[in-house]
Each structure stands twice: as structure tokens, then as C-alpha cells.
Amino acid sequence: MPEQHLDSSNTYDSAATEVEYIGEETEGDLERKAELNAIADSMREALKGRRVLEVACGTGYWTKIAAEVATHVVALDISPKTLAVAQSRALPPESVEFCVHDAYELASVQGTYNAGLANFWLSHVPKARVQGFLEGFHRRLGEGSMVFMADNLYVPKSGGTLVVKRGNPDSFRLRRMPDGSMAEIIENYYDESSLLPLLQPYAEDLQVSMGNNFWWLRYRVKNIK
Ligand SMILES: C[S@@+](CC[C@H](N)C(=O)[O-])C[C@H]1O[C@@H](n2cnc3c(N)ncnc32)[C@H](O)[C@@H]1O
């Protein structure tokens, strides 16, 4: 099969109708399902009664859970096809809005928020853009906002071939696309020791949980200069 190295937004756009990002991968794996349930419980607690700005919402798996407890959710993704799948969940339109929007351009998002949600996104952010994303995300949310994030831990022999390139700080996963071709998608793995220095400049009351498959965390945005 020919290999492609695609911009991740295009990659996801072409895969959107095929992939339920979370559900598909946890089929038949009780430990992963139990950890996802723990993430959902922690997220419900963190986002209860809040106005949530969700970035890279994908097919809306976490949007649906956030909408159970939040007063309002604005869920953004760069891929219109993926958002069309999210829209088909028919979540209450008075409390959930889906918008095509770039996670690196959050200053132009309308509305006021006191919580941010970014699940299974950080791993897809190129290392060269992580600081820019975090800066824009926290500035848009503002001091005192609650932040919730979750993502994959590196699990050997899981998730397809990991590709590391000399001189490139990002790692990639080889994924088969719906048309049968192979594409490389950025997948950078974090653990507690790499998450803490990244988030501490923005975070107060940071609580990090490590499962065997996923990490998840919550904190309040501190006053950033
Ligand atoms: C692994 S999926 C995660 C989706 C969802 N958060 C979940 O956990 O099911 C990553 C998502 O990031 C979106 N994406 C990629 N680049 C983006 C960007 N620059 N701005 C916003 N979304 C982006 C993709 O379209 C895709 O839906």
C-alpha cells in the first residue's frame, strides 16, 4: 500500500465516517472500558454546571458525556465531516453547539466559558505547537476555569506501528485509511513526568490519574501573566 504523510485534519476528515475514535478501539477490552468509564466519571464531576469549550471534539463521544452535566457546551473540530457525525448524535441544540474551528485559533471563538475540555487531542499536537496551543487555550478560558484532559498512554504492541524519525521530535502511528492506504498520524505520548512541567505553568490544584491505557487530569487555570 502507498504510504501518505498527511496533515492530521485531512486525515481525520477522510476517516471520520468510519471511525468512532474511542468506541471502536475499546471493543472487547474490559480494562480499557473501565478506564474510559473512570475518565467519564471524573469529567462529569469536573464539568458539572459549567460552560464548556471543547477542542477537537471529533465525533462527539465526550461532548455527549459533558452535555449530561454542563450548562452549555461549544464543541470545536477542524473537520466538517467529523462534525457531521457529531451532529448526528442529536444532542440538545439549546445546550450543545458544534462549530468548525481550529484549535490553534481560539482567540476568535465567541462566548464565555469557565471550563475547557481537550480529550485525545494533546497527543496529536506537534511538539513545535504544544506551547502555542496551551497558551491560546488557557488565555481563552481565563483564570479559575476548570480544565479536563485525557489521552492515550504508550502501550507497547497496541495502536499500530509506532514510527519515530531521526531529528523529528514527533512520533507517528501508521493507520490504515478507509480507502485502504496507509497514513502517518502524529501520536506523541505523555506520562506524568512529561505532563507536569508542561501544565504546571497554567495549573492550580492539578490532579493527575494514570491508568494502564490512559491518563486523565483536571485543574483550575491560574492567573497567567
Ligand atoms: C483523535 S481525534 C479525538 C476526537 C475526540 N476528542 C475524541 O476523543 O473522540 C482528534 C481530532 O482532532 C481534530 N483536529 C485535527 N487538527 C485540528 C485542529 N487544528 N483544530 C481542531 N481540531 C483538529 C480531528 O479532526 C479529530 O477529530
The ligand as a MOL file (V3000), in Angstrom:
LIG
                    3D

  0  0  0     0  0            999 V3000
M  V30 BEGIN CTAB
M  V30 COUNTS 27 29 0 0 0
M  V30 BEGIN ATOM
M  V30 1 C -8.1530 11.5550 17.9570 0
M  V30 2 S -9.4140 12.6480 17.4560 0 CHG=1
M  V30 3 C -10.1130 12.9630 19.0420 0
M  V30 4 C -11.5370 13.3180 18.9400 0
M  V30 5 C -12.2920 13.4050 20.2770 0
M  V30 6 N -11.7400 14.3910 21.1710 0
M  V30 7 C -12.3520 12.0470 20.9540 0
M  V30 8 O -11.6540 11.8540 21.9590 0
M  V30 9 O -13.0990 11.1830 20.4770 0 CHG=-1
M  V30 10 C -8.5870 14.1800 17.0740 0
M  V30 11 C -9.4950 15.2190 16.4490 0
M  V30 12 O -8.7310 16.4050 16.2380 0
M  V30 13 C -9.2760 17.0620 15.1100 0
M  V30 14 N -8.2950 18.0570 14.6660 0
M  V30 15 C -7.1280 17.8760 13.9990 0
M  V30 16 N -6.4890 19.0470 13.8380 0
M  V30 17 C -7.2740 20.0050 14.4210 0
M  V30 18 C -7.1590 21.4040 14.6040 0
M  V30 19 N -6.0930 22.0860 14.1600 0
M  V30 20 N -8.1440 22.0610 15.2430 0
M  V30 21 C -9.2370 21.3890 15.7150 0
M  V30 22 N -9.4160 20.0540 15.5700 0
M  V30 23 C -8.4300 19.3680 14.9430 0
M  V30 24 C -9.5360 15.9470 14.1350 0
M  V30 25 O -10.4320 16.3360 13.1220 0
M  V30 26 C -10.0760 14.8700 15.0820 0
M  V30 27 O -11.4810 14.9280 15.1480 0
M  V30 END ATOM
M  V30 BEGIN BOND
M  V30 1 1 1 2
M  V30 2 1 2 3
M  V30 3 1 2 10
M  V30 4 1 3 4
M  V30 5 1 4 5
M  V30 6 1 5 6
M  V30 7 1 5 7
M  V30 8 2 7 8
M  V30 9 1 7 9
M  V30 10 1 10 11
M  V30 11 1 11 12
M  V30 12 1 11 26
M  V30 13 1 12 13
M  V30 14 1 13 14
M  V30 15 1 13 24
M  V30 16 1 14 15
M  V30 17 1 14 23
M  V30 18 2 15 16
M  V30 19 1 16 17
M  V30 20 1 17 18
M  V30 21 2 17 23
M  V30 22 1 18 19
M  V30 23 2 18 20
M  V30 24 1 20 21
M  V30 25 2 21 22
M  V30 26 1 22 23
M  V30 27 1 24 25
M  V30 28 1 24 26
M  V30 29 1 26 27
M  V30 END BOND
M  V30 END CTAB
M  END
